[in-house]
Amino acid sequence: MTVLVALIDQVAFGVYFLVAAGILFALRRYFLHGEQYRASYFELERDLSRYRRSNAITAVIFLLELALIVAGIQAVVVPELLRDREIQQLLSQAGSIEAEFVTPVPGQPSGDLGIDPVALPRSANERSQVLATPVPSPTPVGTIIPADPPIGCESAEAQLLLPGNGMRVFQPIPVTGTVFTDQFSYAAIEISGPSTFGNFQRIDDQTREVRELAEFSQFSPAGYQTGEYEFRLMVYDITNTLKASCQVHIYISEPLPTLTPVR
């Protein structure tokens, strides 16, 4: 299916040219047989001219429908496929959401810290031991700074895992969460802060439902002044009514410095 859509998109210009030529040819036949119809005195010739005129009109309608189908594929199907491919690339680059999160903070000092490991005694009966199972932490990527509680976010229809509330953002991050509602139409991603003079500015639109935690957009802090910002997700239905929203506080900053090894 994808290959067929890509082929239609590539040959669309040629299809339009052929459609235009076919329409001109059909119109020529229509007017030509119209003159024959008016000039004919025999009923059989008049019926034949009328039949050929009807065929010309049918050909024009068929060619117009073909042009509309190709235009619809270019305007709707091709952008959706490209968007799906971009999302798949982002998912493949970022990996699974449930994977281990790594906080991009300055490196930890290495070397001997003066702490001697102490061996714990092993119980004679190993069956009675209670062992802790390591569980991946749901902490979002990035340094979390104390901030006011998020606004909204109670409904599962609008949830933001990334960016998290109070998150320091200094590099492009995938926007991750859930986006859906009954009779879903679209969702808007907006930001407000120093660079927008305190007004919410739309940075992206989401036209597909995301019912499970997944990446559906990307936010890059490049071009924004450093400072505190409001980042929100707004979900609308087909009547353009706001059905759910989630607003978090983020901090845009310069990239964190890294430790320089001392020799």
C-alpha positions in Angstrom: 0.0 0.0 0.0 2.8 2.4 0.9 4.6 1.7 -2.3 1.5 2.3 -4.4 0.9 5.7 -2.6 4.5 6.7 -3.2 4.2 5.8 -6.9 1.0 7.8 -7.3 2.7 10.8 -5.6 5.7 10.6 -7.9 3.6 10.4 -11.1 0.9 12.8 -10.0 2.1 15.6 -12.3 1.9 13.3 -15.3 -1.6 12.1 -14.3 -2.8 15.7 -14.1 -1.4 16.4 -17.5 -3.1 13.3 -19.0 -6.4 14.2 -17.2 -6.3 17.7 -18.7 -5.6 16.4 -22.2 -8.4 13.8 -21.8 -10.9 16.5 -20.7 -10.0 18.7 -23.6 -10.4 15.8 -26.0 -13.7 14.8 -24.5 -15.0 18.4 -24.7 -14.0 18.6 -28.3 -16.0 15.4 -29.0 -18.9 16.8 -27.1 -19.1 20.0 -29.1 -18.4 18.2 -32.4 -21.2 15.7 -31.9 -23.4 18.5 -30.7 -23.1 20.2 -34.1 -23.8 16.9 -35.8 -26.9 16.4 -33.6 -28.2 19.8 -34.6 -27.4 19.3 -38.3 -28.9 15.8 -38.5 -32.4 15.2 -40.0 -32.5 11.5 -39.5 -33.6 10.1 -36.1 -30.9 7.3 -36.2 -28.1 9.9 -36.7 -29.5 12.1 -34.0 -29.6 9.2 -31.5 -26.0 8.3 -32.4 -24.8 11.9 -31.9 -26.7 12.1 -28.6 -25.1 8.8 -27.4 -21.6 10.0 -28.3 -22.2 13.4 -26.5 -23.3 11.4 -23.4 -20.1 9.3 -23.6 -18.0 12.5 -23.8 -19.7 13.9 -20.6 -19.2 10.6 -18.8 -15.5 10.7 -19.7 -15.1 14.2 -18.4 -16.7 13.2 -15.1 -14.5 10.1 -14.8 -11.3 12.1 -15.5 -12.3 14.8 -12.9 -12.9 12.1 -10.3 -9.5 10.6 -11.1 -7.9 14.0 -10.6 -9.7 14.5 -7.3 -8.5 11.0 -6.0 -4.9 11.8 -6.9 -5.2 15.2 -5.2 -6.7 13.6 -2.1 -3.9 11.1 -1.9 -1.3 13.9 -2.1 -3.1 16.2 0.4 -4.1 13.6 3.0 -2.6 10.2 2.6 1.0 11.1 1.8 1.4 13.6 4.8 -0.1 10.9 7.2 2.4 8.3 5.9 5.3 10.7 6.3 4.1 11.6 9.9 3.8 7.9 10.8 7.3 7.3 9.5 8.7 10.2 11.5 7.0 8.9 14.7 8.4 5.4 14.1 11.9 6.9 13.7 11.5 8.8 16.9 10.3 5.7 18.7 13.2 3.6 17.3 15.7 6.3 18.4 14.3 6.9 21.9 13.6 3.2 22.6 10.8 1.9 24.9 9.2 4.1 27.4 9.5 1.4 30.1 13.3 1.2 29.6 15.8 2.5 32.1 15.8 6.3 32.3 19.2 8.0 32.4 19.3 11.5 33.8 21.6 13.8 31.8 23.5 15.4 34.8 27.2 16.2 35.2 29.4 13.1 35.5 30.0 11.5 38.9 33.5 11.6 40.4 35.5 8.5 40.0 38.2 6.9 42.1 38.4 5.6 45.6 35.8 7.3 47.8 37.2 5.7 51.0 34.3 3.3 51.5 35.1 -0.3 52.3 32.5 -2.8 51.1 31.1 -5.0 53.9 30.1 -8.5 53.2 26.7 -9.4 54.5 26.2 -12.8 56.1 24.3 -15.3 54.0 21.4 -17.1 55.7 21.8 -20.9 56.0 18.2 -21.2 54.6 18.1 -19.4 51.3 14.4 -20.1 50.8 13.6 -17.8 53.7 15.4 -14.8 52.1 13.3 -12.0 50.7 14.9 -10.5 47.6 14.0 -7.2 46.1 13.2 -7.2 42.4 14.6 -4.2 40.5 11.9 -2.1 38.8 12.6 0.6 36.2 11.9 4.0 37.7 9.2 6.1 36.0 11.2 9.3 36.6 11.3 11.3 33.3 14.6 12.0 31.6 16.1 15.3 32.9 16.7 17.2 36.1 13.5 17.8 38.1 13.2 21.1 40.0 10.6 21.8 42.6 7.6 23.4 40.9 3.9 24.1 41.4 1.6 21.1 40.9 0.5 20.4 37.3 -2.9 21.8 36.2 -5.5 19.4 34.9 -3.9 16.1 34.0 -6.5 14.2 36.1 -8.0 12.6 33.0 -6.3 9.8 31.1 -7.4 11.5 27.9 -4.6 14.1 28.3 -1.4 13.0 30.1 2.2 14.2 29.8 5.0 11.9 30.8 7.6 13.9 29.0 8.2 16.7 29.6 7.6 16.1 33.3 6.4 18.7 35.8 9.4 20.8 37.0 11.7 19.3 34.3 14.8 21.2 33.2 14.9 21.1 29.4 18.1 22.0 27.5 18.0 19.7 24.6 15.3 18.3 22.2 13.0 15.8 23.9 10.2 13.6 22.6 6.7 14.7 23.9 5.3 11.5 25.4 1.9 10.8 26.9 -1.7 10.0 26.0 -4.1 11.9 23.7 -7.7 10.7 23.1 -11.4 11.5 23.7 -14.8 10.5 22.4 -15.3 11.9 18.9 -11.6 13.0 18.9 -10.7 15.8 16.4 -7.2 17.1 17.3 -4.9 18.1 20.1 -2.8 21.2 20.5 0.6 21.5 22.2 1.2 25.0 23.5 3.9 26.9 25.5 3.9 30.1 27.5 6.8 31.9 29.0 9.4 34.7 28.6 9.8 34.2 24.9 6.0 34.4 24.3 5.4 37.4 26.6 3.3 35.2 28.9 0.9 34.2 26.1 0.3 30.6 25.0 1.8 29.9 21.6 0.9 26.8 19.6 3.9 24.7 18.7 2.3 21.6 17.2 -1.0 19.9 16.4 -1.7 16.2 16.9 -4.4 14.7 14.7 -4.2 11.1 15.8 -5.4 9.4 19.0 -2.7 8.0 21.3 -4.5 5.7 23.9 -1.3 4.1 25.2 1.8 5.9 26.5 3.7 6.8 23.4 5.7 9.6 21.7 3.5 11.8 19.5 5.6 15.0 19.0 9.0 16.5 19.7 9.9 19.7 21.6 13.2 21.6 21.0 14.1 24.4 23.4 16.3 26.1 20.8 15.1 29.6 20.1 13.5 30.1 23.5 14.9 32.3 26.3 15.9 30.6 29.5 13.4 30.7 32.3 10.2 29.1 33.6 7.5 28.1 31.1 4.1 26.6 31.1 3.7 23.6 28.7 0.2 22.2 28.0 -1.7 19.7 26.0 -5.2 20.5 24.9 -7.6 17.8 23.5 -10.6 18.8 21.4 -13.5 16.9 19.9 -15.2 17.3 16.5 -17.3 20.2 17.8 -14.1 22.0 18.7 -14.9 21.7 22.4 -12.1 21.3 24.9 -12.5 17.9 26.5 -9.3 17.4 28.5 -6.0 19.2 29.2 -2.7 18.8 31.0 -0.4 21.7 31.9 3.0 21.3 33.5 5.8 23.6 34.5 9.2 23.3 32.8 12.5 25.2 33.0 14.4 26.0 29.8 18.1 26.4 30.5 21.5 26.3 28.9 23.1 22.8 28.5 24.4 21.6 31.8 28.2 21.7 32.1 30.2 18.5 32.3 33.1 17.7 34.6 36.5 18.3 33.1 39.0 15.6 34.1 41.9 16.9 36.1 45.3 15.5 35.1 
